[in-house]
Structures are given as structure tokens and as C-alpha cells.
Amino acid sequence: MTPFRCGFDVEGLNAWRVAEKVSAAGVPVLRACRTAKNGIYLEVAYKDRKKVFAILRGSCYNVKRVRPRGLSRAVARCAARAGLLVGAAMFALLVPLVQTRVLKIDVVGSGAYYEREVLEILAREGVSLFSGRPREFSSVRAQVLALPRVSFCSVRAEGGVLTVDVEVSDEAAPLAAGALYVPVSGTVEELIVVRGTAAVAVGDAVSAGDVAVDNGVWVGETRREVYVIAEIKVAFPVAREYPLSEAGALSQAALDYGELTEIHTEKTENGWLVAGTAHRTAARNLG
């Protein structure tokens, strides 16, 4: 980590986009985290502090406070207290040693339930406990932002602790606990499982009420309950007679079943018979 740093407290609408704005302008962001709904704290190299002011000048963001960080703060204090020179020197020697390895990984924020997925993403990027730290985390952030409902992600490393802040949209909506169940008897047409254990597969014949995705995952011999994030689509045959015209029967069938494919109509003594394949979707914490 750059020893001479400068921190900015910024406020404004969608303040978390400040980090992206500064980074896009060519200034490396060393740390970024939310401080309030419309507030963000970010750090850059001390030499880049004037560039940040230039980037934000004339924008809708307000810089509330600027603070020297790291050795920059130590040097500022040393100007008033000569006794801190020794401490600053020791700090400069020890920081590189402590921060060369990842000693702990924390996944925080409203999307902390994505911990398993985040750890898998980090592992693919070669980051795990006691591993070396990469110089930048843009690939990690991009993969985390691709997860459902994720609207913000920041990655910061300090003192051997790697912290991944994951925020999801519609935070006020609580996640539903429990498994995902089959909504209607038929054949599984589509199955999307982000989290949970699939109990059925595409093409399986299923009955209404069957468990489609279990809310337990196995870690070794231990079963651990998680929030299921999944969706299932089931196709099932239908046939119903309507005492209406053909057009009226088709319209009513569409109201009764929603999506209807492979439609076949037949004139009957009392009206029209509409047959085909209907489709029913059920989801848990997805969409």
C-alpha cells in the first residue's frame, strides 16, 4: 500500500460513484467505503490529492473533509511533535512486512450473504488466507458486481485484513428463508440456482410441493442452512373447454394460464376446447 496517502470525505447523490469517477480519470483509488447513504470515504496517494480536487471541481459532490493518511499523517504530526519521528520510522519499516500477506478476509455490507461466492471469486484470482495480495482488485469487483442484486462493491486491504464490502439493491426487502418448492406438477423446463442445493434437474418430472432447491449446503459432513437464491420454470399440459367463441376461448385461456405454447383448439358441442402447454415460474430471493 502507498505509505503517503490522503483521505477525502465526500457527500452527494450517489456518492459511491465518486470512486469510479476518480479511478476513470486515471487516479488509483487505494480505499473506498460508504460512510452514509450519500457519503463515501476514499483514499488516494498523497501526490494525487490535487488531481482529486480538480476532478470533483464543478461536480455535484461536496468534499467535506481532507485528511492526510498513512505516513502523510505521521509526517504532519511530526512537524508539531519531533518525538514522533522515531515512531514514523518504525511504522515505515513494519507496514510492508505486515501487509504482504492476507491474514483475514471479511465480507461485509447488506450483501454479506454472498460470502461463499466472494471467497470463490477471490480464490480464482489467487487470493486466500496467507496468500500474497494482488496490486489491484478490478477483476474481483467486476465479478462480484455481476452477482444478482449487487449494486456496489469495494475491496480494501489494511494490516493484513482484506475487507470486501458488498451492497445489494432493495436493501429494505428481507430475504425469504426456507427452500424453493415446485409450484405445479409437470416437467422442469428451466432451473437457475445462485445459492442453495438443487434437488431437481431440467427435464425431471416433478409434483407440486416437491423441493426444487434445498436451503442447506454441505461443508464436509456438516449441513449449513443458507438463503436460497434460485428460480424454477415448470411446463405442464392443459386442456379446458370454454362456452365461448374461438377467439374468446383463447383470450380466457391466456388469462387462466398466462404463458401458453403449442396451442391447439377444437370445436365442441358447447364451445371450444383449448389445449396446449402452460408454464409456471417460482423464485426465491431472485428477481
C-alpha positions, 0 to 999 in steps of 0.5 A: 500500500502507498505509505503517503496517502490522503483521505477525502470525505465526500457527500452527494447523490450517489456518492459511491460513484465518486470512486469510479469517477476518480479511478476513470480519470486515471487516479488509483483509488487505494480505499473506498467505503460508504460512510452514509447513504450519500457519503463515501470515504476514499483514499488516494496517494498523497501526490494525487490529492490535487488531481482529486480536487480538480476532478470533483471541481464543478461536480455535484459532490461536496468534499467535506473533509481532507485528511492526510493518511498513512505516513502523510499523517505521521509526517504532519504530526511530526512537524508539531511533535519531533518525538514522533519521528522515531515512531514514523520510522518504525511504522515505515519499516513494519507496514510492508512486512505486515501487509504482504500477506492476507491474514483475514478476509471479511465480507461485509455490507447488506450483501454479506450473504454472498460470502461463499461466492466472494471467497470463490471469486477471490480464490480464482484470482489467487487470493486466500488466507496467507496468500500474497495480495494482488496490486489491484482488485478490478477483476474481483469487483467486476465479478462480484458486481455481476452477482444478482442484486449487487449494486456496489462493491469495494475491496480494501486491504489494511494490516493484513485484513482484506475487507470486501464490502458488498451492497445489494439493491432493495436493501429494505426487502428481507430475504425469504428463508426456507427452500424453493418448492415446485409450484405445479406438477409437470416437467422442469423446463428451466432451473437457475440456482445462485445459492442453495442445493438443487434437488431437481434437474431440467427435464425431471418430472416433478409434483407440486410441493416437491423441493426444487432447491434445498436451503442447506449446503454441505461443508464436509459432513456438516449441513449449513442452512443458507438463503436460497437464491434460485428460480424454477420454470415448470411446463405442464399440459392443459386442456379446458373447454370454454362456452365461448367463441374461438377467439374468446376461448383463447383470450380466457385461456391466456388469462387462466394460464398466462404463458401458453405454447403449442396451442391447439383448439377444437370445436365442441358441442358447447364451445371450444376446447383449448389445449396446449402447454402452460408454464409456471415460474417460482423464485426465491430471493431472485428477481 
